[in-house]
Structure formats: structure tokens, C-alpha cells
Amino acid sequence: MLRLCLLVALTLPIPARAGDLRGPARVVDGDTLGLATPGGEAIIRLHGIDAPERAQTCLDATGAARRCGDEAAAALTALIGGAVVTCQPLDMDRHDRIVARCQAAGRD
């Protein structure tokens, strides 16, 4: 019986901590989210990620410009996939954004 209880406990989602932010997210760019919370939208800068700004272009190996900012935002949108996002605030940046570690659908 103890094994069954332990197995059930290990398969349950981990609840959000008291200071966590949770809600649907809007991708601002490849490293920033707008998180809908009961107090309004929180702007979240993803901890440990540095992606191009949405309007930024980059040069590929041939020297041709590509829209790498849009590509980064699209990649983050695909990772979230419409799931509710839970973020653990870690710090504030110089632009007064919350720096946080976030997960959606079990992915960090």
C-alpha cells in the first residue's frame, strides 16, 4: 500500500509555491513573456536565456539577413504550446522586469 501511495504522489504535478506566478502567457520575444495574472500582466524575463529582440535581424553564413528575432519568438511560442506557465521569480532586471525560471507543460 505504501508503494502505491508513493507512486501516486510521484505522478502528481508539483503545486506552485506561494510566490510563484501562474497563468496564460503571451510571447513578447524569444526571452520575454507577458504572463496574465489576477493582478494584471506581469512581464517576465526568462532566467539564463538571451535571445534576439523580436525585430532583430541576423546574418546567416552566406551574409544574407534573416529575421532571427521572429524565429526566436516562434520557437518559444512552440515550446509553450498554449499551456499555462508557472514562473518562480528570482530577481528584477534593470528594466524592472521580473527575472524568473518558468515551466509550461512540464518543460523548463
PyMOL commands that set and color helices and strands:
alter all, ss='L'
color gray80, all
select helices_A, chain A and resi 2-11+68-80
alter helices_A, ss='H'
color red, helices_A
select strands_A, chain A and resi 21-23+25-29+32-37+40-46+58-59+65-66+85-92+98-104
alter strands_A, ss='S'
color yellow, strands_A
deselect
rebuild
show_as cartoon
